Amino acid sequence: MILPFPLIRRAAVAAVLAGGLPAGRSAAAPAPVKVPPPHAAIVAMSGTVQVMLAGSKTRLTGKIHAMVPEGALVMTGANSTCELVFMNAHHLRLGPETTVRIEGLPRPAGIARILLAMLKGRVHASVDPSLHTEFGLSAGTAVAAVKGTDFEVTTLANGEVSIAVRNGTVLVGTYNGTDLNAAFAAAQAGGVTVPAGYRTHTTVANGVATATRTPSAASLHVVQITGTMRITTTEGTVIVHAGDPIPDIPPGAEVTMVDGTAVLESNGISVRAEAGNHFTFDVGTNAAGRPSVSLQPLEGSSTVKMEVAGSLVSVQANEAATGAVDANGNATLIATHGTITVVDPLGHATEVTENSTATVVKYIPTGTGGTDGVPGGTDGVPGTNTTPAYRIEISPSAP
């Protein structure tokens, strides 16, 4: 439950974060407050989360429902996460080893604007468009301006900033580190438009920052996770825990499910990862031009399962499979290496040998007799069967 934001002074904020009340004040007789400071609230956290108030060098321990005022730094440690909520609607999820400063928050008589500065790490922002709030987030040399969207910002080891948009639109401008309000206004007026499905990288060359937009690479999206996942790419290794901001996983990455489970999806095709799974994958199109996912468990992996149109394919270490949905909505599953097991939605299993394709065809059996809908009844009355069945058709794979 998100608590309403009480009107508290800075001393009271520090006390809430520290777990007590300011010296000399009792809970029964709070002092009057003339000017309420704007603030955010911590609504979820794991591991080590610290807050440093503006003008202070003391690191306070973050707590659930603690109020975080304007000017404060919020810091997560290794394997730690934190979720902030603004105006009971906008959410910012901080990944491990991330630092964010709250630069500006809405005031009763001012502009409904939230300005944040990410100093390092990775965040995932969800901004509710119904409140018409101006929302700005800077990271390195980039500033993002939004009015309602879902996006992720990452500072990379080479100094670049990556902004990936999942829903809505983000305007991305450049930031020289001096006037965030001016940079935000410039991004609103003439920033690079980044729609859903695109990302932008902001780089600095010869002292000049530029933002370029490109389509997001085909990837797997983590739609559910209950444990810990290790993702290794050419840029390094990321450990993701349940509740973390979750990056899209690019093709060629190695994914290890350390514990728990996860569901990863692309174009309606799902990989159902379990503890002990260690695999790599590719996302593309098959010979028929349909979106596909290719899955290859690596040495030492337990069996990895992929779901396509309700059918499951089980792939073991040193095997490989490609799944897609054909134009008729049927699952097509190719054994690209070794022998895989395909199970239709009713639980019937078939082995598919290397370089063969299994197509799981849905159909309605026909027959006469049986007013209960079962074909072949004995009362002589034609019946109409509405229960689907499946057959798995095996054919050689296209070269």
C-alpha positions as CSV (number, residue, x, y, z in Angstrom):
1,M,0.0,0.0,0.0
2,I,1.3,3.5,-0.9
3,L,0.9,5.8,2.0
4,P,-0.4,9.4,1.4
5,F,2.4,12.0,1.6
6,P,2.2,13.9,4.9
7,L,3.5,17.4,5.2
8,I,6.8,17.1,7.0
9,R,9.9,19.3,7.4
10,R,13.4,18.2,6.4
11,A,14.2,17.2,9.9
12,A,11.2,15.0,10.0
13,V,12.2,13.5,6.7
14,A,15.6,12.6,8.1
15,A,14.0,11.1,11.2
16,V,11.7,8.9,9.2
17,L,14.6,7.6,7.1
18,A,16.6,7.0,10.3
19,G,13.6,5.2,11.9
20,G,12.7,7.7,14.6
21,L,11.3,11.2,15.3
22,P,13.4,14.4,15.6
23,A,14.8,15.1,19.0
24,G,12.4,17.0,21.3
25,R,9.3,16.1,19.3
26,S,6.6,13.7,20.3
27,A,4.3,11.8,18.1
28,A,1.3,13.3,19.8
29,A,2.1,16.9,19.2
30,P,3.7,17.5,15.8
31,A,4.9,21.0,15.1
32,P,3.0,23.1,12.5
33,V,4.4,23.2,9.0
34,K,4.1,26.4,6.9
35,V,5.7,25.3,3.6
36,P,5.5,21.6,2.7
37,P,8.5,20.3,1.0
38,P,7.9,18.1,-2.1
39,H,9.1,14.6,-1.8
40,A,8.9,11.0,-3.2
41,A,8.5,7.8,-1.3
42,I,10.3,4.5,-1.2
43,V,7.7,1.8,-1.9
44,A,9.9,-1.3,-2.4
45,M,13.5,-2.2,-1.9
46,S,15.9,-5.1,-1.5
47,G,19.5,-5.2,-0.2
48,T,21.3,-2.0,0.7
49,V,19.6,1.3,0.0
50,Q,20.9,4.6,1.3
51,V,19.6,8.2,1.2
52,M,21.8,11.3,1.5
53,L,19.9,14.6,2.1
54,A,20.9,17.8,0.3
55,G,23.7,19.6,2.1
56,S,24.5,16.5,4.2
57,K,27.2,13.9,4.0
58,T,25.4,11.4,6.3
59,R,24.1,8.3,4.6
60,L,20.7,7.3,6.0
61,T,19.3,3.8,5.7
62,G,16.4,3.7,3.3
63,K,13.2,2.2,4.6
64,I,9.9,1.2,3.1
65,H,7.5,4.3,3.0
66,A,10.3,6.7,3.9
67,M,9.8,10.1,2.4
68,V,12.6,11.4,0.2
69,P,12.8,15.1,-0.4
70,E,14.0,17.3,-3.2
71,G,17.8,17.4,-3.5
72,A,18.4,14.0,-1.9
73,L,20.5,11.2,-3.4
74,V,19.2,7.7,-3.5
75,M,21.8,5.0,-3.8
76,T,21.6,1.2,-4.2
77,G,24.4,-1.2,-3.4
78,A,25.5,-4.3,-5.2
79,N,22.6,-6.8,-5.7
80,S,20.2,-4.2,-4.4
81,T,17.2,-2.4,-5.8
82,C,14.8,0.4,-4.9
83,E,11.5,1.6,-6.2
84,L,10.4,5.3,-5.8
85,V,6.9,6.6,-6.4
86,F,6.1,10.2,-7.3
87,M,2.6,11.7,-6.9
88,N,1.2,8.2,-6.1
89,A,1.5,7.4,-9.8
90,H,4.9,7.7,-11.5
91,H,7.4,4.9,-10.6
92,L,11.2,4.8,-10.9
93,R,12.9,1.5,-10.3
94,L,16.7,1.6,-9.6
95,G,18.9,-1.3,-10.5
96,P,22.0,-2.4,-8.5
97,E,24.8,0.1,-8.0
98,T,22.7,3.0,-9.1
99,T,22.6,6.6,-7.9
100,V,19.8,9.1,-8.6
101,R,19.5,12.7,-7.4
102,I,16.0,14.2,-7.1
103,E,16.6,17.6,-8.7
104,G,13.0,18.9,-8.8
105,L,9.5,17.9,-7.6
106,P,6.1,19.5,-8.2
107,R,4.9,22.1,-5.8
108,P,1.2,23.1,-5.2
109,A,1.6,26.4,-7.0
110,G,4.2,25.5,-9.5
111,I,4.6,23.5,-12.7
112,A,3.8,19.8,-12.4
113,R,7.4,18.8,-13.2
114,I,9.6,16.0,-11.9
115,L,13.4,16.3,-12.7
116,L,15.8,13.5,-11.8
117,A,19.5,13.0,-12.5
118,M,21.0,9.5,-12.7
119,L,24.7,9.6,-11.8
120,K,25.4,6.0,-12.6
121,G,23.7,2.6,-13.1
122,R,20.3,1.7,-14.6
123,V,16.7,2.8,-14.0
124,H,13.3,1.9,-15.4
125,A,10.7,4.7,-15.4
126,S,6.9,4.3,-15.8
127,V,5.2,7.6,-16.1
128,D,1.4,7.8,-15.9
129,P,0.2,10.0,-18.8
130,S,-3.2,10.7,-17.2
131,L,-1.7,13.2,-14.7
132,H,-0.1,15.4,-17.5
133,T,3.1,15.6,-15.5
134,E,6.3,16.8,-17.1
135,F,9.0,14.2,-16.4
136,G,12.7,14.7,-17.1
137,L,15.6,12.4,-16.4
138,S,19.3,13.1,-17.1
139,A,22.1,10.6,-17.4
140,G,25.6,11.6,-18.4
141,T,25.3,13.8,-21.5
142,A,21.6,12.9,-22.2
143,V,18.3,14.2,-21.0
144,A,15.0,12.5,-21.6
145,A,11.7,14.4,-21.6
146,V,8.4,12.5,-21.4
147,K,4.7,13.0,-20.5
148,G,3.7,9.4,-20.2
149,T,5.7,6.4,-21.2
150,D,7.7,3.3,-20.2
151,F,11.4,3.5,-20.8
152,E,14.8,2.4,-19.5
153,V,18.1,4.3,-19.1
154,T,21.5,2.8,-18.8
155,T,24.9,4.4,-18.4
156,L,27.5,2.3,-20.3
157,A,31.1,1.6,-19.3
158,N,32.3,3.6,-22.3
159,G,30.6,6.7,-21.1
160,E,27.6,6.5,-23.6
161,V,24.0,6.6,-22.4
162,S,21.4,4.2,-23.8
163,I,17.7,5.0,-23.6
164,A,15.3,2.3,-24.7
165,V,11.5,3.0,-25.1
166,R,9.0,0.3,-24.5
167,N,5.8,2.3,-24.6
168,G,4.9,5.8,-25.6
169,T,7.5,8.4,-26.9
170,V,10.6,10.0,-25.4
171,L,12.3,13.2,-26.5
172,V,16.0,12.9,-26.0
173,G,18.3,15.9,-25.9
174,T,21.9,16.6,-24.8
175,Y,23.0,17.8,-21.4
176,N,26.2,19.6,-20.4
177,G,25.7,19.1,-16.7
178,T,25.0,22.8,-15.8
179,D,21.3,23.6,-16.2
180,L,18.9,20.7,-16.2
181,N,15.8,22.8,-16.5
182,A,17.1,24.4,-19.7
183,A,18.3,21.1,-21.1
184,F,14.8,19.6,-20.4
185,A,13.1,22.5,-22.2
186,A,15.4,22.2,-25.2
187,A,14.7,18.4,-25.4
188,Q,10.9,19.2,-25.3
189,A,11.3,21.7,-28.1
190,G,13.6,19.9,-30.4
191,G,15.0,16.6,-29.0
192,V,15.4,13.4,-30.9
193,T,12.0,11.6,-31.0
194,V,12.3,8.0,-29.8
195,P,9.1,6.0,-30.2
196,A,8.3,2.6,-28.7
197,G,10.6,-0.1,-30.1
198,Y,13.5,2.3,-30.6
199,R,16.5,3.2,-28.5
200,T,19.0,6.1,-28.6
201,H,22.7,6.3,-27.7
202,T,24.2,9.6,-26.7
203,T,27.9,10.0,-27.3
204,V,30.4,12.8,-26.9
205,A,32.9,13.6,-29.6
206,N,35.3,16.6,-29.5
207,G,33.3,18.0,-26.6
208,V,30.0,17.9,-28.4
209,A,27.2,15.5,-27.4
210,T,25.0,14.0,-30.0
211,A,22.0,11.7,-29.7
212,T,21.2,9.2,-32.5
213,R,18.1,7.0,-32.8
214,T,18.1,3.4,-34.1
215,P,15.5,0.6,-34.0
216,S,15.9,-1.7,-31.0
217,A,17.6,-4.9,-31.9
218,A,15.4,-8.0,-31.9
219,S,15.6,-9.3,-28.3
220,L,14.0,-11.3,-25.6
221,H,11.9,-9.4,-23.1
222,V,11.7,-10.7,-19.5
223,V,8.0,-10.7,-18.7
224,Q,8.2,-12.6,-15.4
225,I,11.0,-13.5,-13.0
226,T,10.9,-15.1,-9.5
227,G,14.6,-15.6,-8.9
228,T,18.1,-14.6,-10.1
229,M,19.3,-14.5,-13.7
230,R,22.8,-13.8,-15.0
231,I,23.0,-12.2,-18.5
232,T,26.4,-12.1,-20.3
233,T,26.8,-10.0,-23.4
234,T,29.8,-8.4,-25.2
235,E,29.4,-5.4,-22.8
236,G,29.8,-7.6,-19.7
237,T,27.7,-9.5,-17.2
238,V,24.5,-8.2,-15.5
239,I,22.9,-10.0,-12.5
240,V,19.1,-9.5,-12.4
241,H,16.9,-10.2,-9.4
242,A,13.1,-10.3,-9.1
243,G,12.0,-6.7,-8.8
244,D,15.0,-5.2,-10.6
245,P,14.7,-3.0,-13.7
246,I,15.1,-5.7,-16.4
247,P,17.0,-5.0,-19.6
248,D,16.0,-6.5,-22.9
249,I,18.3,-9.4,-23.7
250,P,20.1,-9.1,-27.1
251,P,20.6,-12.1,-29.4
252,G,23.7,-14.0,-28.7
253,A,23.7,-13.3,-25.0
254,E,24.3,-16.2,-22.6
255,V,21.5,-16.5,-20.1
256,T,21.9,-18.5,-16.9
257,M,19.0,-19.0,-14.4
258,V,20.8,-19.1,-11.1
259,D,17.6,-19.8,-9.1
260,G,13.9,-19.5,-9.4
261,T,12.1,-19.2,-12.8
262,A,11.6,-16.7,-15.5
263,V,9.5,-16.2,-18.7
264,L,11.2,-14.5,-21.7
265,E,9.2,-13.5,-24.7
266,S,9.6,-12.3,-28.3
267,N,6.8,-12.1,-30.9
268,G,4.5,-14.3,-28.8
269,I,7.2,-17.1,-28.4
270,S,8.2,-17.8,-24.8
271,V,11.3,-19.3,-23.2
272,R,10.4,-20.8,-19.8
273,A,13.6,-20.7,-17.9
274,E,14.2,-22.7,-14.7
275,A,17.0,-23.0,-12.2
276,G,20.0,-24.7,-13.9
277,N,19.2,-23.5,-17.4
278,H,22.1,-22.0,-19.3
279,F,21.4,-21.1,-22.9
280,T,22.0,-18.7,-25.8
281,F,19.5,-17.7,-28.5
282,D,18.8,-15.8,-31.6
283,V,15.7,-13.8,-32.8
284,G,14.9,-13.4,-36.4
285,T,12.7,-14.8,-39.2
286,N,12.4,-18.3,-40.6
287,A,12.4,-19.5,-44.2
288,A,8.7,-18.5,-44.5
289,G,9.4,-15.0,-43.3
290,R,7.7,-15.5,-39.9
291,P,9.2,-14.2,-36.6
292,S,11.2,-16.9,-34.9
293,V,13.3,-17.7,-31.8
294,S,16.2,-20.1,-32.0
295,L,17.2,-21.7,-28.7
296,Q,20.5,-23.6,-27.8
297,P,21.1,-24.8,-24.3
298,L,24.9,-24.8,-23.5
299,E,27.1,-27.5,-22.0
300,G,25.9,-28.4,-18.5
301,S,22.4,-26.9,-18.8
302,S,19.3,-28.6,-17.7
303,T,16.5,-29.0,-20.2
304,V,15.1,-25.6,-21.5
305,K,11.5,-25.3,-22.6
306,M,10.1,-23.0,-25.3
307,E,6.4,-22.4,-25.8
308,V,5.0,-21.7,-29.3
309,A,1.2,-21.3,-29.8
310,G,0.4,-23.5,-26.8
311,S,2.9,-26.3,-27.7
312,L,6.1,-26.9,-25.8
313,V,9.5,-28.0,-27.1
314,S,12.0,-29.4,-24.7
315,V,15.6,-28.9,-25.7
316,Q,18.6,-30.4,-23.9
317,A,22.3,-29.4,-23.8
318,N,24.0,-29.8,-27.2
319,E,20.6,-29.7,-29.0
320,A,19.0,-26.7,-30.7
321,A,15.6,-25.8,-31.9
322,T,13.8,-22.9,-33.7
323,G,10.2,-22.0,-33.1
324,A,7.7,-19.9,-35.0
325,V,4.0,-19.5,-35.6
326,D,2.8,-20.0,-39.2
327,A,0.2,-18.0,-41.1
328,N,-2.5,-20.3,-39.8
329,G,-1.6,-19.9,-36.2
330,N,0.1,-23.3,-35.9
331,A,3.4,-23.9,-34.1
332,T,6.3,-24.9,-36.3
333,L,9.3,-26.3,-34.5
334,I,12.5,-27.3,-36.2
335,A,15.2,-29.6,-34.7
336,T,18.3,-27.7,-35.9
337,H,20.6,-29.9,-33.9
338,G,20.0,-33.3,-32.2
339,T,16.6,-34.7,-31.3
340,I,14.0,-32.5,-29.6
341,T,10.7,-33.3,-27.9
342,V,7.5,-31.5,-29.0
343,V,4.4,-31.7,-26.8
344,D,1.0,-30.4,-28.2
345,P,-1.4,-28.4,-26.0
346,L,-3.2,-31.7,-25.0
347,G,0.0,-33.3,-23.7
348,H,0.8,-35.6,-26.6
349,A,4.6,-35.9,-27.1
350,T,6.6,-36.6,-30.3
351,E,10.3,-36.8,-30.9
352,V,11.6,-34.7,-33.8
353,T,15.0,-35.6,-35.3
354,E,17.7,-33.3,-36.6
355,N,16.8,-31.3,-39.7
356,S,13.1,-32.1,-39.4
357,T,10.1,-29.7,-38.8
358,A,7.2,-30.5,-36.6
359,T,4.0,-28.6,-37.3
360,V,1.3,-28.8,-34.6
361,V,-2.0,-28.5,-36.5
362,K,-5.2,-27.7,-34.7
363,Y,-8.4,-29.2,-36.1
364,I,-12.0,-30.2,-35.2
365,P,-12.7,-33.9,-35.6
366,T,-15.8,-34.7,-37.7
367,G,-18.3,-37.5,-37.3
368,T,-22.0,-38.4,-37.1
369,G,-24.3,-39.4,-34.3
370,G,-24.2,-38.3,-30.7
371,T,-26.3,-35.4,-29.5
372,D,-23.8,-34.9,-26.7
373,G,-21.3,-33.5,-29.2
374,V,-19.2,-36.7,-29.3
375,P,-18.8,-38.1,-32.9
376,G,-19.9,-41.7,-33.4
377,G,-22.9,-41.8,-31.1
378,T,-25.4,-44.6,-31.4
379,D,-28.7,-42.7,-31.4
380,G,-28.4,-42.0,-35.1
381,V,-28.7,-38.2,-34.6
382,P,-25.8,-36.2,-36.2
383,G,-23.8,-34.4,-33.6
384,T,-21.6,-31.3,-33.8
385,N,-18.2,-31.6,-32.3
386,T,-16.6,-28.4,-30.9
387,T,-13.7,-29.9,-29.0
388,P,-10.4,-29.2,-30.8
389,A,-7.7,-31.9,-31.4
390,Y,-4.1,-31.6,-32.5
391,R,-1.9,-33.6,-34.8
392,I,1.9,-33.2,-35.2
393,E,3.0,-33.4,-38.8
394,I,6.7,-34.1,-39.4
395,S,8.5,-33.0,-42.6
396,P,12.0,-32.4,-43.7
397,S,13.2,-28.9,-42.9
398,A,13.6,-26.4,-45.7
399,P,17.3,-26.1,-46.7
